[in-house]
Each structure stands twice: as structure tokens, then as C-alpha cells.
Amino acid sequence: MEMRLGDIIDDFCVKCRRLTNHAIVSLLNGSAAKVRCRTCYSDHDYRNEQAPPSKKELKKAALFNEVLAGLTPVPAESDAELGAESEGEDVKKAAKKPGKRAQA
């Protein structure tokens, strides 16, 4: 369906802070560029029904990226080495368990 000026579409209104009906005010390349909220009559860019991230979410992302930047990469061990270590641990555990059962 082709969009036209004045068509009613849903979008997130920053002023109302909810998803409301909007009228298309301007078009760019056949899609809505600016819309007007039909509840509070504020004009804003079309947001594709997506709420902008909250300040709290932005701070979390920044802190997460800062922590990741401070980490040093751990050298990867080969699968053969990992398999050999886990087999050795299994043998040790199996050897210890029968001894404990015999004492109990």
C-alpha cells in the first residue's frame, strides 16, 4: 500500500510516551518522514513504532562496553587438550567415589 500525506499510521510519540495514531506530515522516498500525533498534536520524525532507548539503558550499554574494552582475551585451548583434562578428572573422581562408599 502506498503512503500518502494525511494517512493515519501508528507510531511512538515521545511527548505522550506511548504508541498512538499519527497523521503523515511529510514523505521521503515513498515512506513517512515526519508525523503528527493525533492525541497531543506534536510533530516528530517517524520512528517506525520503536520507542527510543531510555537513559538507563544507554548507561548500561556504555558500562558494558567499558568493561568489555578492559578485558584481555583468553588464549583458546584446543579441543584435544580440553578432552584430555576432563577425562583425567573423571578418572580421579571415579577412583575417589568407591573408596568413600566402602568406608560408609
ABEGO torsion letter per residue (X at the ends): XBBBBGBBBBBBBAAAGBBBBBBBABBBGGBBABBBBAAAGBBBBBAGGBBBBBAAAAAAAAAAAAAAAABBBBBBBBAAAAAAAAAAAAAAAAAAAAAAAAAX
